[in-house]
């Protein structure tokens, strides 16, 4: 199992493209791996004959686990290993250490820790089936769904009498509500929010209801969104933007661009360049929050959120995005969106982002309060652009009415990191770039 990112320490083999006995060419896709960050195809590191598959599809293993053997000819083919045999097969030849419950807990993956935290569980409650008895995500999910697990018995530390009374009055399960208080404490606001949303009424499906299990992408998106809301002090600020200069450029060059590239020149690359200019002017927004500190990033790695046809979101990253001009930015956005929807993104394509743009505007949205892509401190939503009457000043200084392309830009920012005045100046800078920049000479 290859190392797919600095923070990724396990992966799931989702598909083998070859079967035992097949000839393998070095560099061709051999198997597909799914991690918390991305699904990606892994090329064969050598050529020959696939003589053994040691980890079957659907099995999650640690980085470094031996997955398969490529031999020189078919005479070396062996029987495929059973799904359980992978636990003893490692690239390292050292004998595995004796299982220690505490050591296993210390080696939990981030995804497992999040799942345990969300359900107020301890790793010691769960029997691990991973290497050396390690608890995997599948182990936790199996425990949660097992009849022996009674979520109602799970308590939240130091719940106040008011919170307990609310839970009792509305017959709510504390474990079904996301706790945002210190040390995982359930607050009155958390409970009242669950009551207002009606989410506590949706635990059981009726006879006429259709139950659609979350896919992996949908589940990971959900986990990321909930974690972000519980982490950052989300604050929304909106600015109206006049896109008329952008629209004039699109009209003049749009047909030639589409004939050359095969797709439409949208507003998004213009907005991306305007945002990058604003990030250079306000570097404290190109940042993340550490332990009582703001970490300002000097590389401008721009994330573009991509909808996976309703099956979750992924945010591919344009690295060193300030090196792109208008046309290359349009191409790169298109390439990454296509790769995302065809599952061709590599781990490097979805890591290292410092600021994110999400683009619901093509669907005619008015205003979007997006959720921050952790650990970043801000995300910009580009909403629908429409033709509207605006007041303009003629060259002679007289005010007049004109029809322009106008839309809203909505910035969600983390109020822990920056204040409203900084966010407002940032938005004003983006708006000024879109309205005043000489786009005619952009190429």
C-alpha positions in Angstrom: 0.0 0.0 0.0 1.7 3.2 -1.1 1.9 6.4 1.0 -0.8 8.7 -0.5 -0.2 11.9 1.3 1.5 12.9 4.5 -1.5 12.4 6.8 -2.8 9.2 5.1 -1.8 6.1 6.9 -4.2 3.5 5.5 -6.1 2.8 2.3 -8.8 0.5 0.9 -8.3 -1.6 -2.2 -11.4 -0.9 -4.2 -10.6 -2.5 -7.5 -8.0 -4.8 -9.1 -7.6 -4.2 -12.8 -5.7 -7.5 -13.3 -6.3 -11.0 -12.0 -3.8 -13.6 -11.0 -2.0 -15.0 -14.0 -2.4 -11.8 -16.1 0.6 -10.1 -17.7 1.4 -6.7 -16.2 3.1 -3.8 -18.0 5.1 -1.4 -15.8 3.2 1.9 -15.5 -0.2 0.6 -16.4 -3.0 0.8 -13.8 -2.9 -2.2 -11.5 -5.4 -1.4 -8.8 -7.5 1.4 -7.3 -7.1 2.7 -3.8 -9.6 4.8 -1.8 -8.4 7.0 1.1 -10.0 9.7 3.2 -8.8 12.2 0.7 -9.1 10.7 -2.8 -9.8 7.7 -5.0 -6.9 7.0 -7.3 -5.5 4.4 -9.6 -2.0 3.0 -8.8 0.3 2.0 -11.6 2.3 -1.2 -11.6 5.9 -0.6 -10.3 7.3 -3.5 -12.4 6.4 -5.6 -15.4 5.8 -9.4 -15.4 3.0 -11.7 -14.4 0.7 -11.1 -11.4 1.4 -14.2 -9.4 -0.5 -13.4 -6.2 -3.1 -11.0 -4.9 -2.8 -10.8 -1.1 -5.4 -8.2 -0.3 -8.8 -8.5 -1.8 -11.1 -5.7 -2.9 -12.9 -3.9 0.0 -10.1 -4.6 2.5 -8.5 -1.6 4.4 -4.9 -2.0 5.3 -2.0 0.1 6.6 0.5 1.9 4.3 3.3 -0.5 3.7 1.2 -3.6 3.6 2.1 -6.1 0.8 -0.8 -6.2 -1.6 0.4 -8.4 -4.5 3.3 -10.1 -6.1 4.6 -9.7 -9.7 6.8 -12.5 -10.8 8.8 -13.2 -14.0 6.5 -15.8 -15.4 3.3 -17.7 -14.8 5.0 -20.7 -13.2 5.2 -18.7 -10.0 1.4 -18.1 -9.8 0.0 -19.0 -6.3 -3.4 -19.3 -4.9 -4.9 -15.9 -4.0 -4.7 -15.1 -0.3 -7.8 -15.1 1.8 -9.1 -11.7 3.0 -7.7 -12.3 6.5 -4.2 -13.2 5.5 -3.3 -9.6 4.7 -2.9 -8.8 8.4 0.3 -10.7 8.6 1.8 -9.5 5.3 4.0 -6.4 5.5 6.7 -5.0 3.4 8.9 -5.0 6.5 10.4 -8.4 7.4 10.6 -7.5 11.1 8.4 -9.5 13.4 5.2 -7.6 14.3 5.1 -6.4 18.0 2.7 -8.0 20.4 -0.7 -6.3 20.4 -1.0 -3.6 23.0 -4.4 -1.9 23.3 -2.9 1.5 24.1 -0.4 1.3 21.3 -3.1 0.4 18.9 -5.2 3.4 20.0 -2.2 5.7 19.5 -2.0 4.5 15.8 -5.6 5.2 14.9 -6.1 7.0 11.6 -7.6 10.5 11.6 -10.8 9.1 10.1 -11.2 6.5 12.8 -10.6 9.1 15.5 -13.2 11.4 14.0 -15.7 8.5 13.9 -15.0 7.5 17.5 -15.3 11.2 18.7 -18.6 11.7 16.8 -20.2 8.6 18.5 -18.5 9.2 21.9 -16.7 5.9 21.7 -13.4 4.6 22.9 -11.1 2.4 20.8 -10.9 0.0 23.8 -14.6 -0.8 23.3 -14.0 -2.2 19.8 -12.2 -5.3 18.6 -9.7 -4.3 15.9 -9.2 -6.4 12.8 -6.4 -4.4 11.3 -2.7 -5.2 11.4 -1.6 -5.9 15.0 -5.1 -5.6 16.2 -5.5 -2.0 15.0 -9.0 -0.6 15.0 -10.1 0.4 11.4 -13.0 2.5 10.2 -14.9 -0.6 9.2 -14.5 -1.9 12.8 -16.0 1.2 14.2 -18.9 1.3 11.7 -19.6 -2.4 12.3 -19.7 -1.7 16.1 -22.0 1.3 15.7 -24.5 -0.7 13.6 -24.3 -3.9 15.7 -27.3 -4.8 18.0 -25.0 -4.8 21.0 -24.3 -1.1 20.6 -26.9 1.0 22.3 -26.3 4.6 21.4 -28.9 5.8 23.9 -26.5 4.7 26.7 -23.8 7.0 25.5 -23.5 10.2 27.6 -22.0 13.5 26.9 -19.5 14.8 29.6 -20.8 17.4 32.0 -24.2 18.1 30.4 -26.0 20.8 32.3 -29.4 20.2 34.0 -31.0 22.4 31.3 -29.6 20.2 28.6 -30.6 17.0 30.3 -34.1 18.4 30.8 -34.4 19.3 27.1 -33.2 15.8 26.1 -35.7 14.2 28.3 -38.6 16.4 27.3 -38.1 15.8 23.7 -36.9 12.1 24.1 -33.7 12.8 22.3 -30.5 10.7 22.2 -27.5 12.8 23.2 -25.3 10.8 20.9 -27.3 11.7 17.8 -26.5 15.5 18.3 -23.2 17.1 17.3 -21.7 18.6 20.4 -19.9 22.0 19.9 -19.1 22.9 23.5 -15.7 22.6 25.3 -14.3 19.1 25.7 -17.2 17.6 23.6 -19.9 19.1 25.9 -23.4 19.2 24.6 -24.8 22.7 24.9 -28.3 24.1 25.0 -27.8 25.6 21.6 -26.9 22.2 20.1 -30.0 20.6 21.5 -32.3 23.4 20.5 -30.8 23.4 17.0 -31.6 19.6 16.7 -35.2 20.3 17.8 -35.7 23.2 15.4 -34.3 21.2 12.5 -36.5 18.2 13.2 -33.6 15.9 12.6 -34.5 13.9 15.7 -37.7 12.8 14.1 -35.9 11.2 11.2 -34.1 8.3 13.0 -36.6 5.6 11.9 -37.8 5.1 8.3 -41.5 4.5 7.7 -43.0 1.9 5.4 -43.2 4.3 2.5 -39.7 5.8 2.9 -36.7 4.9 0.8 -33.5 4.4 2.7 -30.4 5.3 0.6 -27.1 4.6 2.4 -24.5 7.3 2.2 -21.8 6.5 -0.3 -18.2 6.9 0.8 -17.9 10.3 -0.9 -21.2 11.5 0.6 -20.1 10.3 4.1 -16.7 11.9 3.9 -18.3 15.2 2.7 -20.8 15.1 5.6 -18.0 14.4 8.2 -15.9 17.3 6.8 -18.8 19.7 6.8 -19.9 18.9 10.4 -16.3 19.1 11.6 -15.8 22.5 9.9 -18.9 24.0 11.5 -17.9 22.8 14.9 -14.3 24.2 14.4 -14.6 27.6 12.9 -16.6 30.7 13.8 -18.4 31.0 10.5 -19.3 34.5 9.5 -20.9 35.5 6.1 -20.3 38.7 4.2 -21.8 39.5 0.8 -20.8 42.0 -1.9 -22.6 43.0 -5.1 -20.3 42.9 -8.1 -20.6 44.6 -11.5 -19.3 42.1 -14.1 -19.9 44.3 -17.1 -16.2 44.6 -18.1 -15.9 40.8 -17.8 -19.0 40.3 -19.9 -17.7 42.6 -22.6 -14.5 40.5 -22.8 -16.5 37.2 -22.9 -18.6 38.5 -25.7 -15.5 39.6 -27.7 -13.5 36.5 -27.2 -16.0 33.8 -26.2 -16.7 32.4 -29.6 -13.0 32.1 -30.5 -12.3 30.5 -27.1 -15.0 27.9 -27.5 -13.9 27.1 -31.1 -10.4 26.6 -29.9 -10.9 24.9 -26.5 -14.2 23.2 -27.0 -16.0 24.7 -24.0 -17.5 28.0 -22.9 -15.4 30.8 -21.3 -17.2 31.2 -17.9 -16.9 33.9 -15.2 -15.0 31.6 -12.9 -11.4 32.1 -14.3 -11.9 35.9 -14.1 -13.1 35.6 -10.5 -10.1 33.3 -9.7 -7.6 35.8 -11.0 -9.4 38.6 -9.1 -9.3 36.5 -5.9 -5.6 35.8 -6.3 -4.8 39.5 -6.7 -6.8 40.2 -3.5 -5.0 37.4 -1.6 -1.7 39.0 -2.5 -3.0 42.2 -1.1 -4.4 40.5 2.0 -2.1 37.6 2.8 -3.6 37.0 6.2 -6.7 35.5 4.4 -4.4 33.0 2.6 -3.9 31.2 5.9 -5.0 28.6 8.4 -5.4 28.6 12.2 -2.9 26.7 14.4 -2.7 26.5 18.2 -3.4 30.1 19.1 -1.7 31.3 16.0 -2.3 32.3 12.4 -0.3 30.4 9.8 0.1 32.6 6.7 0.9 30.6 3.5 3.2 32.2 1.0 2.1 29.8 -1.8 -1.3 30.6 -3.4 -2.8 27.2 -3.9 -6.4 27.8 -5.0 -9.0 25.1 -4.4 -12.1 24.9 -6.8 -15.0 22.9 -5.3 -16.4 20.3 -7.7 -19.8 18.7 -7.3 -19.7 14.9 -8.0 -23.2 14.8 -9.5 -24.9 15.0 -6.1 -22.6 12.3 -4.6 -20.5 14.7 -2.5 -17.9 17.3 -3.1 -14.2 17.3 -3.8 -11.8 20.3 -3.9 -9.0 19.9 -6.4 -6.2 22.4 -6.0 -4.4 24.7 -8.5 -0.9 24.9 -7.1 0.9 28.2 -7.3 -2.2 29.6 -9.0 -0.7 33.1 -9.3 1.5 31.8 -12.2 -1.6 31.3 -14.4 -3.0 33.8 -16.9 -6.7 33.9 -17.9 -6.6 31.3 -20.6 -4.4 28.8 -18.7 -6.5 29.3 -15.6 -9.7 28.4 -17.6 -8.0 25.3 -18.9 -6.7 24.2 -15.5 -10.1 24.6 -13.9 -11.7 22.5 -16.7 -9.0 19.8 -16.4 -9.3 19.4 -12.7 -13.2 19.3 -12.8 -13.1 16.7 -15.5 -10.5 14.6 -13.5 -12.6 14.9 -10.4 -15.8 13.6 -12.1 -13.9 10.8 -13.8 -12.0 9.8 -10.6 -8.6 10.6 -12.1 -7.4 13.0 -9.4 -4.2 12.1 -7.6 -3.5 12.9 -4.0 -1.4 15.9 -4.8 -4.4 17.3 -6.7 -6.5 17.6 -3.6 -4.0 18.6 -0.9 -2.3 21.8 0.1 -5.1 24.2 -0.7 -4.9 27.6 1.0 -8.2 29.2 -0.2 -11.3 27.8 -1.9 -13.9 29.0 -4.4 -17.2 27.2 -4.8 -19.3 28.1 -7.9 -23.0 27.4 -7.6 -23.7 30.5 -9.9 -24.4 28.5 -13.1 -27.6 27.2 -11.4 -28.8 30.8 -10.8 -28.3 31.0 -7.0 -28.8 34.3 -5.3 -26.6 34.0 -2.3 -24.7 31.0 -0.8 -23.2 30.7 2.7 -20.6 28.1 2.0 -18.9 26.0 4.7 -15.1 26.6 5.1 -12.8 24.0 3.7 -10.7 23.2 6.8 -8.0 24.1 7.8 -8.4 27.2 5.6 -10.0 30.3 7.1 -12.3 31.5 4.2 -14.2 30.3 1.2 -15.8 32.4 -1.6 -19.1 31.5 -3.2 -19.8 32.8 -6.7 -23.5 33.1 -7.2 -25.7 33.8 -10.3 -25.0 36.7 -12.6 -28.0 38.5 -14.2 -28.7 41.5 -16.4 -29.9 44.4 -14.3 -30.4 48.1 -14.4 -27.6 50.0 -12.6 -26.8 53.7 -12.1 -23.7 54.7 -14.0 -21.9 58.0 -14.4 -21.3 59.3 -18.0 -18.1 60.9 -19.1 -19.7 64.3 -18.6 -20.4 63.4 -15.0 -24.1 62.9 -15.4 -25.8 59.9 -13.8 -27.7 57.5 -16.1 -29.3 54.1 -16.1 -27.6 51.2 -17.9 -28.1 47.5 -18.2 -25.1 45.6 -16.7 -24.3 42.0 -15.7 -24.5 42.0 -11.9 -24.1 39.2 -9.3 -23.2 38.6 -5.6 -20.0 37.2 -4.1 -20.4 35.7 -0.7 -17.4 35.3 1.6 -17.6 32.9 4.5 -14.7 33.6 6.9 -13.5 32.3 10.2 -14.0 35.1 12.7 -11.3 33.6 15.0 -8.7 34.5 12.4 -9.8 37.8 10.8 -12.3 40.5 11.6 -15.1 41.9 9.5 -13.2 44.9 8.3 -10.5 42.8 6.8 -13.1 40.6 5.1 -14.9 43.6 3.8 -11.7 45.2 2.3 -10.8 41.8 0.7 -14.3 41.6 -1.0 -14.0 45.2 -2.1 -10.6 44.4 -3.7 -12.1 41.4 -5.6 -15.0 43.5 -6.8 -12.8 46.3 -7.9 -10.6 43.9 -9.9 -13.6 42.4 -11.7 -15.1 45.8 -12.4 -12.0 47.9 -13.3 -9.3 45.5 -14.5 -8.3 45.8 -18.1 -9.5 42.3 -19.1 -9.1 43.2 -22.8 -5.4 42.7 -22.6 -5.5 39.5 -20.5 -4.4 36.5 -22.5 
